[in-house]
Amino acid sequence: MSPSTLEVKEVPLTPESDQKGFRVRHKVFWKTTRFWTDADIEDYHRNAPAIATKLYNVPYWDKDGELHKLKATCEDFALLVLCEYAAPKELPVKLTTGVRTYRNMERYNASIHDRYASTRYGFAEMVMRTCGASDMQRVGVNTIAVDTVEELRGGDILAQARDEEDGIAHHIQVFHSRSRDEITIFQGNSGVMGFGFLGLNPADPQNVAYTGKSIQLGVYSKEGEKWNYRNITTARVKENFLRYMELYRWNFMEFNQ
């Protein structure tokens, strides 16, 4: 059987005496019609830079007819790039946070799902509430490790973790492209934290306290053995900044499970 073909598995049946049966309802953010293959992964890496650039450049209309540029926290932007690719291709996404595992097709629960649209944006908003930068470090679950800068591909993840003693990632960048002496990234970012004790959730994109900021463009330039960083959007410069980054790639094959 081709790995891109959905497998039909046996499921427990109701007793023959039960003539009513049982209807299982699902929340479908987008349909899964096939699984990730090596060809799909290659295609993601080819297309992720253009997706990130589009999210950076193209404004959208809100329900009141106002134009806005996308705002997202750093990990949320990485998630949006993934969903923008996977949903139109009808490929599965499965992500685990400290709260639970999320899928683009789930057993329906009104208390969990009714607040989210049945779209890739609804799925992203649901995951964003509990997804943090450290969830990119769930190797073997959400991601796999990338060993060297030379191996980075479009849409891969740079996780800032090596500047803290606990090694927990607290910022995420999305790899765009690399030349001999330059690496280009896009990133979301966070503003002032909301007040949780007032019932506000700074991680929830549906909440007025959401801290996501406009997407930023950055460049690493190699100077000798150092990769110095310049945020093109803010003009901030950080010397030898790449040394603080751990490198990851989405665990596409785990999404199939």
Secondary structure, 3 states (H helix, E strand, C coil): CCCCCCCCCCCCCCCCCCCCCCCCCEEECCCCCCCCCHHHHHHHHHHHHHHHHHHHHCCEECCCCCEECCEECHHHHHHHHHHHHHHHHCCCCEEECCCCEEECEEECCHHHHCCCCCCHHHHHHHHHCCCCHHHHHCECCCEEECCCHHHCCCCCEEEECCCCCCCCCCEEEEEEEECCCEEEEEECCECCCCCHHHCCCCCCCCCCCCCEEECEEEEEEEECCEEEEEECCCCCEECCHHHHEEEEEECHHHHCC
